[in-house]
Amino acid sequence: MTPDDRANQQSDTGPETGVEYRATIRFPKKDYEFMQMLIEKGEYTNVTEIVRDAVKRFRLEWSDVEAMQRFMPMMPVRGRMMPMMQEMCRQMSGDRRERKGGD
């Protein structure tokens, strides 16, 4: 990291961590158009805000799954998860599809 990078990194402050990092990402046309529709409707002000919100939601959801696994570990039954855990995972993935709009 160059001194300029360190100076830029230290001068940028984020809402949660105090430091921001930049990333360049590419989206399929369908996803980008969906984000533009959200911006036009006033749900978000820009793509960065959408991505930050999506990552934050994913991080929270992931921590929920990890917490559940600590209290209810996936016990293999002949190489498969217990039926109760299978059903919970199936329901969680269905919930995610509904929130994403069925994709």
C-alpha positions in Angstrom: 0.0 0.0 0.0 1.4 3.4 -1.0 1.4 6.4 1.3 -1.3 7.9 -0.9 -3.5 4.8 -0.5 -3.1 5.0 3.3 -4.0 8.7 3.4 -7.1 8.1 1.2 -8.1 5.1 3.3 -7.7 7.1 6.6 -9.6 10.1 5.3 -12.6 8.1 4.1 -15.0 7.2 7.0 -17.9 4.8 6.6 -21.1 4.8 8.7 -20.3 1.5 10.5 -16.6 0.7 10.4 -14.9 4.1 10.1 -13.0 3.0 7.0 -14.3 2.5 3.4 -12.9 0.2 0.7 -13.6 0.6 -2.9 -14.6 -2.3 -5.2 -15.6 -2.4 -8.8 -18.3 -4.9 -9.6 -20.3 -5.8 -12.7 -24.0 -6.7 -12.8 -26.1 -8.5 -15.3 -28.3 -6.1 -17.2 -31.4 -7.5 -15.5 -30.0 -6.7 -12.0 -28.8 -3.3 -13.0 -32.1 -2.4 -14.5 -33.8 -3.6 -11.3 -31.5 -1.3 -9.3 -32.3 1.6 -11.5 -36.0 1.0 -11.0 -35.5 1.1 -7.2 -33.6 4.4 -7.6 -36.3 5.9 -9.8 -39.0 4.9 -7.3 -37.0 6.7 -4.5 -36.3 3.5 -2.5 -32.6 4.2 -2.8 -30.5 7.2 -3.9 -27.8 5.3 -5.8 -26.4 1.9 -6.6 -23.8 2.1 -3.8 -26.6 2.5 -1.3 -28.3 -0.6 -2.7 -25.2 -2.7 -2.6 -24.3 -1.6 0.9 -27.8 -2.5 2.1 -27.7 -5.9 0.3 -24.4 -6.8 1.9 -25.5 -5.7 5.3 -28.7 -7.8 5.0 -26.6 -10.8 3.8 -24.2 -10.4 6.7 -27.1 -10.3 9.3 -28.7 -13.3 7.6 -25.4 -15.2 7.6 -24.8 -14.5 11.3 -28.4 -15.8 12.0 -27.5 -19.1 10.2 -24.2 -19.4 12.0 -26.0 -18.9 15.4 -28.6 -21.5 14.5 -25.9 -23.9 13.6 -24.2 -23.4 17.0 -27.3 -24.4 18.8 -28.6 -27.0 16.3 -25.6 -28.5 14.6 -26.2 -30.3 11.3 -25.9 -33.9 12.3 -25.2 -36.1 9.3 -27.6 -39.0 8.9 -25.9 -41.4 6.5 -24.2 -38.4 4.7 -27.3 -36.2 4.9 -28.6 -33.5 7.2 -31.2 -34.4 9.7 -34.7 -34.0 8.2 -35.6 -31.1 10.5 -32.5 -29.2 9.4 -33.2 -30.0 5.7 -36.7 -28.5 6.1 -35.4 -25.4 7.8 -32.8 -24.8 5.1 -35.5 -25.4 2.4 -37.7 -22.8 4.1 -34.9 -20.3 4.5 -33.9 -20.6 0.8 -37.6 -20.1 -0.1 -37.8 -17.0 2.0 -34.7 -15.6 0.2 -36.2 -16.3 -3.2 -39.4 -14.5 -2.2 -37.5 -11.4 -1.0 -35.4 -11.4 -4.2 -38.5 -11.5 -6.4 -38.5 -15.2 -7.3 -35.1 -15.4 -9.0 
